Amino acid sequence: MNSFGSRFRVTTFGESHGKAIGCIVDGIPAGLDIDIEFIQSQLDRRRPGKSKLETGRKEPDTIEILSGTFEGKSTGTPIGMIIYNTNQKSRDYDSVKDLFRPSHADFTYWHKYGIRDYRGGGRSSARETAIRVAAGAIAKLMLKEIGINIEGGISQIADIEGDITRFDFEYAKTSKLNALDPQVESLQEKAILDAKKDHDSVGGVVFTRATGVPIGLGEPLYDKLDAKLAEAMMGINAAKAVEIGNGCKSSKIRGSQNNDEIIADGFVTNNSGGVLGGISNGDTIEVKTYFKPTPSIFKEQSSIDKYGNEVVCKLEGRHDPCVAIRGTVVCEAMMALVLADMTLLNMGSKIEHLKSIYR
């Protein structure tokens, strides 16, 4: 299960401390301008080690395209991409090779497979998300051709939540922590640094939106647009919950408060988050992804080793005090991949679509 998507399909490979991570992206229409500088710019947003709010691991995350392009354009064949790992410190994990780190995938991987790569979590590491960002950048390039734009930022850190009426996506692009609300940015940053000082971590919420989305994307009943978006976001490391539109709030209010009334100019509100019946309604797609605190903390914790002995876990290494920050561009990438897939799937929803191509 290392592939996702139906028509726009991505398969990834690689581990945190392996030689490289990479992917194959299939289903890209021929003739798309593959802007390598744009792809790299997206990776630079996720790249570790840019500030004291992130892990100290410094990776250039330089993307290399191996196949599927000619003279800067897609050829319609699979695009292969690779990122070489250059700054592994595998010795940092020698002390945990036989024990299970609390709230990591160590315990479940060991019991499922009977073997695990303890160096940084191996395949379960968030390091793998770098290549998803590269694939998502290609999806963004394709979506841009039809007027769909995706952007995201941090709406909440710990219990410090921004006010959606003040969200500024342009400001988030210049913020060290991708903050959407400038008025609470300093408090959110302090919460991260205070946790880091205490050898601890905090969680956060990423708000992602897509504008310019046409009506009709989504494949009911079992590939609904909101279901695929939730699946994509929940597949990101450390994501523990997803809300679309009003999300959990909609269960606490009346229908008269939650319904999006319709007038000639469109919807009066967007409580549905741009999706009705699993199909995009032409309004802005709005998704919140909730990330747990980074489980890699530098406090002593109780655990067991693979032999069943009770032990004390004392971690070393370099870890993000808040994974949500760098998770912002990953959420954008996953939304882009879902929407790219859905736009291609939607081409066969009406006979008129086929006639427009083949007549």
Phi, psi and omega in degrees: 000054180251016178235149174213155184098153180256300179268317173260099195243135182236132172238127181248160176213163175113163181231165183305314184247019174280186182291324184198167168238151183198179180204161169243126177249119184240150177099005180285125178301146178292150175093001178283132176293118179264094184278098183296327179293323177293316179301315180295324180296326177291319177295324179296330178292328181269342187308133182285162171082018183278336182206174180288353177275357186233174176300152179277354178295125183251108178240131178291337180050047179282124183273140175232126178267126186261334187199169171086006177228154175211124181053040173083005180236153176291145182258357184091357178257167184302135175265121176258135180225151181215145174232121180275135174281134185233349189229042178285144171231073187298333181297338178298342185254005180301325184286347182243012185294336181250359181241167182256121178287130181304134177066017172260175178277359182309310186298313184286322177298317181297314182287330179284315188253341183076009179202148176208151173270104185284349184286095178071012179095355178059234182290334182280357182289148175293353175305326182298335184293343178300318182286334173295323178297320178296315178296319179296330178295321177294319177300319178298320179298320179292316181295326179300328180296335180247018170085015178263129181238138181237136178209159183206176178183178180274123177261338183206140171233128186054236179257015182261102186255136176283164179266120184300334179290345180253003184300131182229102185289332176290320178297320182302329181292339181256354183277140179298330181247019178058035184291132179273332180248103182302334185287341179245005183302314183295323178292321178294319178296318179299321179299322179291313183292325177296318178295318180298318179299327179273011182060037184232193182212168177225160176265182180193171182235131176256128176257121182237138179223154176232127178249158180078015182282127180286164173288138170115358180278134183129142186237082178296152008263337193255000171234046177303148182300314181292326178294319180289324176296316179296318179299316182296316181290320180291342177280356177278140179306134175075000175285132184237349178199153179223138174235140175240126185063228180293338176054232183299329181301327183296338179280352185251356184238174181275161179301324179295336178270332186266333183296142176263102179293153186242133173235178184302328182274357180128207183274139180288321178231175180227049179294336180281350181069025175086009182226128176230128180061025181081009183235138178297139183255009178093351178271177181294131174281126182232124183226135171250132177241126185260121180255135177286165174299145177307124181289340178280096178237163187255035172255149176291133181224152178279142177203190173230161174262179185290353176263359179092004180280140175286133184221170173255126180266121178232105187277151169236177176113199186232121187218150177288132173287343177208107185287342183298329183302303180284347176287346182302306183290335176291318176299318177300316181298316181293322175297319179297318180296319178295313183292324177297317178297316182292327178294321179290319178296325184289345182298336181259015185283337180227146179296331179299326179297318180292320180298323182294337180267316192258351178275000000 
